[in-house]
Amino acid sequence: MTEKKGYKKLKIWEKAHKFAMEIYKISNKFPKEDLYSLTSQIRRSSFSIPLNVVEGHASSSKKEFLSFLNIANRSLVETDYLLEVVRELNFISGEEYLRLEELRIEIGLMLNAFTKSVRHKNSEH
């Protein structure tokens, strides 16, 4: 097996990627007439989390990296709200919601810790 490189070494990316994939799979069950509204929105917001970690990791400065992590966090909050909405609309079960909510909370804690770590590093990146 080859060694992971770049952003793939980041636990936060790995967890956020898993979360986005879970959201994508579960959203396949949403009503087809909703494809261009909530389905599309929750997919975009959930994929924005790992995408911004990836973009931030590739940035040339700590300030830019932190900006991308901030966007990832905002996307996580947006996804949190959308999960509430799809749960209330019965697009997902209570069990599915709880599983995704646990993962979302874990990502939030990891993202917060990772952001603090990047902010306090002495080097520029």
C-alpha positions in Angstrom: 0.0 0.0 0.0 1.3 3.4 -0.9 1.8 6.1 1.7 -0.8 8.8 1.9 0.4 12.2 0.7 -0.7 15.8 1.0 -4.2 16.5 2.3 -5.0 12.7 2.3 -2.9 12.5 5.5 -5.2 14.9 7.3 -7.7 13.1 9.6 -10.1 16.1 9.3 -10.2 15.6 5.5 -10.7 11.9 5.9 -13.7 12.3 8.2 -15.2 15.2 6.2 -14.9 13.2 3.0 -16.7 10.3 4.7 -19.4 12.6 5.9 -19.9 14.1 2.4 -20.1 10.7 0.9 -22.7 9.6 3.4 -24.8 12.7 2.7 -24.5 12.0 -1.0 -25.6 8.4 -0.6 -28.5 9.2 1.7 -29.7 12.1 -0.5 -30.2 9.6 -3.3 -33.4 8.6 -1.4 -34.8 12.2 -1.4 -37.8 12.8 -3.5 -36.8 13.2 -7.2 -38.8 16.4 -7.5 -36.5 17.9 -4.9 -33.3 17.2 -6.8 -32.6 20.9 -7.6 -33.4 22.3 -4.2 -32.6 20.7 -0.8 -30.9 17.6 -2.4 -28.5 19.8 -4.4 -28.0 22.3 -1.5 -27.1 19.6 1.1 -24.7 17.9 -1.3 -22.9 21.2 -2.1 -22.6 22.2 1.5 -21.4 18.8 2.7 -18.8 18.6 -0.1 -17.7 22.1 0.6 -16.2 20.9 3.9 -13.5 18.6 2.6 -13.0 20.7 -0.5 -12.1 23.7 1.6 -9.8 21.6 3.7 -8.1 20.5 0.5 -7.9 24.0 -0.9 -6.6 25.4 2.4 -3.9 22.7 2.6 -2.7 23.8 -0.8 -2.6 27.5 0.0 0.6 29.4 0.3 0.0 31.2 3.6 -1.3 30.4 7.0 -3.8 33.3 6.7 -5.2 31.9 3.5 -5.4 28.4 5.0 -7.3 29.7 8.0 -9.7 31.4 5.6 -10.5 28.1 3.9 -10.9 26.4 7.2 -13.4 29.1 8.2 -15.4 28.5 5.1 -15.3 24.7 5.8 -16.7 25.5 9.2 -19.5 27.7 7.8 -20.4 24.9 5.4 -20.5 22.5 8.3 -23.0 24.8 10.0 -25.0 25.1 6.8 -25.1 21.3 6.5 -26.2 21.0 10.1 -29.3 23.2 9.4 -30.1 21.3 6.2 -30.0 18.0 8.1 -32.5 19.5 10.5 -34.7 20.4 7.6 -34.6 17.1 5.8 -35.2 15.3 9.1 -38.3 17.5 9.7 -39.5 16.7 6.2 -39.0 13.0 6.8 -36.5 12.7 4.0 -34.3 10.8 6.4 -35.1 8.7 9.5 -34.3 9.6 13.0 -31.6 6.9 13.1 -30.0 8.3 9.9 -30.2 11.8 11.3 -28.5 10.7 14.6 -25.7 8.9 12.7 -25.0 11.9 10.6 -25.3 14.3 13.5 -22.7 12.3 15.5 -20.3 12.5 12.5 -21.0 16.2 12.1 -20.3 16.9 15.7 -17.0 15.0 15.5 -16.0 16.9 12.4 -16.8 20.2 14.1 -14.6 19.3 17.1 -11.8 18.1 14.8 -12.1 21.2 12.6 -12.0 23.5 15.6 -8.9 21.8 17.0 -7.2 21.7 13.5 -7.9 25.5 13.0 -6.4 26.3 16.4 -3.4 24.1 15.5 -2.9 26.0 12.2 -3.4 29.4 13.9 -0.8 28.7 16.5 2.0 27.2 14.3 5.0 29.4 14.2 5.8 28.8 10.6 3.9 30.5 7.8 2.6 27.1 6.6 
